[in-house]
Amino acid sequence: MAESTLNIWRQRVGYGIADLSCNLVWQLISLYLMFFYTDVMGLPAYYVGIMFLVTRLVDGVADVLMGLVIDNTSTRWGRCRPWLLIGAVPFGVLCVLVFYVPDFSTTGRLIYAFVTYLCLSFLYTIVNIPFCAMLPFLTADSQERTTLSSVRILLGSLGATIVAVATLPLVASLGNGNQSQGFLYTAIVFGVIATFFLLVSFSNVKEKITVTQERMTLARAWRGLKSNTPWKVFAFNIFLMWGAFFFQTGALVYFFHYYVGSTELTAIIAGITTFVPLLGTLTVPFLASRMKKRQVYLVASGINLAGMAVMILSEVNHYGLIAGAVILSIGAGQRLAIYFSMQADPVDYGVWKTGINTAGILTSINGFLGKVAMAGAGAITGFLLSSGGYMANAAQTPEALFAIKSCYLYIPTGLIIASMLWIGKFYKLDDDYSLIRDELDVESHSKKNKSDISKTATI
């Protein structure tokens, strides 16, 4: 019997609202945490960069372990869904603790920052890896996966936009001129909302695709992944695509505060780069129905690259920077939506090739690689700022300004170009995916019929 439109959209919105929750915290960290550590908590940029590197690498290992946990989870709620319930409240609490400034020495504050940020990263892993791994279990239909991914990006971008636009005004309003207090109260607001919507997501999604297989181990996962060429290509691109994203988001506040010299423009551009991607995301189901996913990714990356070029040529011209941000954000929204849809397809390829479903471990390794990219971007940014003589709340040297501009514009541009060349040349799964999916559906239908016959014989 056909599923009702209400239930279909309940599933879509329930799935997407989890990304809104994650992005409330993720965007707060991506845009403001390094600035908070250097300019509010008073930590040296060099040590913050090292802390980011170590924390994200350690957390990346947790991602892989979480993937194994998912692949060995079996509950009446499914494999992935129960983790949203388990992690929701602790996730919100750690969001608040990260933005608290204790009355410690510089070394004590550095240790506190390391511990709380590492714990928050673990909690992010507990809710985000299962959420990302959930898509192959929600539907086997490729087009519906693209629609689910698009809804996810729409709601996720809404969460990111709220953070980008509202954070600095909330810090100013709630802190009454005290940035330390302002960031703490703002984190409380976002932490409570994130917890609530994770619980809403848990209540509204349903895993409809069930997979029965033997216990997942690292050795079995390796057998499932080592021959998965499409995933290897996709995985390497994570460094390129997410590296560009993390360099730019991490340097945004520094670029507009110190290089452009306009704190007002910081909130405007942050809002553009989180809200405007929604417009790009809306076009993805239409494009994906007429083009291969690889082609959609290349078109989106090309638009993103064009926006970067406009921003580079604009220097400090506000109108040019705004126009460039709008263009690159449209492409970013398209690219992100098709990226998450593409991420589910190598899972099906692996099942077709080896008979091993590695949805959890594959997604977790993708998350690990993303955190490696994030760690590298944060560490390199901290190193370049320190090498350029960066000093918080002071006039910057020409070398520091060049380092800031490089992290915000030049390095991301190079990584986007590399990503386009890589995907364009090596990602070929689209060419055979429909045949692979048909064979999997036939096999699944055959197994179901055998199971029904077995049950009838038993009765």
Residue, then its C-alpha position, 0 to 999 in steps of 0.5 A: m500500500a502506498e505511503s501517505t504524503l503526510n507520513i512521507w513528509r513526516q519522515r523527511v522533516g524528521y530526518g532533516i531536523a536532526d541536521l538543524s540540531c547538529n548545525l546549531v552546534w556545528q556552526l557555532i563551533s566552525l564560525y566562532l570557537m577559534f575566535f572565542y578561544t583566542d579573543v575571549m578566553g585569551l588562549p594563544a592561536y598557536y596552541v589553539g591550532i595544536m589543540f584543534l589538531v589533536t582533538r579532532l584526530v582523537d575524535g576521528v578515531a571515535d568516529v570509526l569506533m562509532g561506525l562499528v557500534i552502529d553496524n552491531t546495533s540491533t533494536r526495535w528502533g533500528r540501528c541508527r535512530p536510538w543514538l539520537l535519543i541517547g546523545a541528545v541531552p549530553f550533547g546540549v550540555l557539552c555545547v554550553l560547557v565549551f563556551y564557559v570561561p573558567d577562572f583558571s590560569t592560561t594553562g588551566r583554561l587550555i586544559y579545560a578547553f581541550v577536555t570540554y571540546l573533546c567531550l563535545s566532539f564525542l557527543y557530536t559523534i554519538v548523534n551525527i554519525p548515526f544520523c548520517a548513516m541512517l539514509p540507506f536504511l530510510t529508503a532504497d529509492s535513489q531519487e527519494r534519497t536525493t529528496l531526503s538529502s535536500v530536505r536535510i540540507l534545507l533544515g541544516s542550513l536553516g540551523a546554520t543561518i540562525v547561528a550565523v545571523a543571531t550569534l553576535p547580536l545575542v552575544a552583545s545583547l545577553g552579555n551586556g558588553n561582556q563577551s564571555q557572558g554573552f557567548l555562554y548564554t548564547a550557547i545555552v540557547f542553542g544547546v537547549i534547542a539542539t537537544f529538543f529537536l534531536l528528540v523530535s527527530f527521534s520521534n518522527v523517523k523510521e528505519k524501513i530497510t532492515v539488513t540481517q548480517e553477521r557481527m561486524t568486525l574491523a576485519r569484516a569491515w575491511r573486506g567490505l571496503k577494500s574493493n569498494t573503489p567508488w567509496k575510495v574516490f569519494a573518501f579522498n574527495i572529503f579532504l578536498m571539499w571539506g578542507a575548502f569549507f573548513f579553511q573558509t569558515g574558520a577564517l571568516v571572522y578574522f577576514f572581515h574583522y581584521y582584513v576588511g575592517s567591518t564587524e557588521l559585514t561579518a554577520i551579513i556574510a555569515g548569514i549569506t553563506t548559511f541561508v543562501p545555500l538553501l536556494g541552491t539546495l532547492t534546485v538539486p532534486f530537479l538537476a539530479s532527475r536530469m543529470k548524473k550526480r557527478q555532473v551535478y557536483l561539478v556544476a555546483s562546484g563551478i558555481n562555488l568557484a565563480g563566487m570565490a573568484v568574485m570575492i578575490l577580485s573584490e578585495v575590500n569592496h563590500y558590494g563585491l564581497i556580498a555578491g561573491a558570497v551569494i554566488l559561492s553559497i548557491g553552489a555550496g548548497q547544491r554541492l552539499a545536497i548532492y554530496f550527501s546523496m552520493q554518500a549513500d550510493p557506495v554503501d549499495y555498491g559494497v553490498w552488491k560487490t561483497g554482500i557486506n553492508t558497511a553503512g555504519i563504518l563507511t559513514s564513520i570513516n567519512g566522518f573521520l576523514g572530515k575531521v582530519a580535514m577540519a583538524g588540518a585546516g584549524a592547525i594550519t590556520g593557527f600556524l599561519l596566523s602565528s607565523g604572520g605575527y597575529m595578535a588578538n584585538a590589535a592592528q595586524t601585520p601585513e604578514a598576518l593579513f596575508a595569512i588571513k586572506s590565504c585561509y579565507l580565499y586562496i587555499p579554499t579556491g585551490l582545494i575546490i579546483a582540485s576537487m572538481l578535477w578529482i571527481g570529474k576524472f575518477y568518480k564513475l559509480d553513476d554510470d552503473y548505479s541503476l543496474i546495481r540497484d536493480e540487481l540488489d532489489v531483485e535479490s532482496h525480493s527473492k530473499k523475502n519470498k524465500s522467507d515467506i515460503s519458509k514461514t508458511a511451511t512452518i505454519 
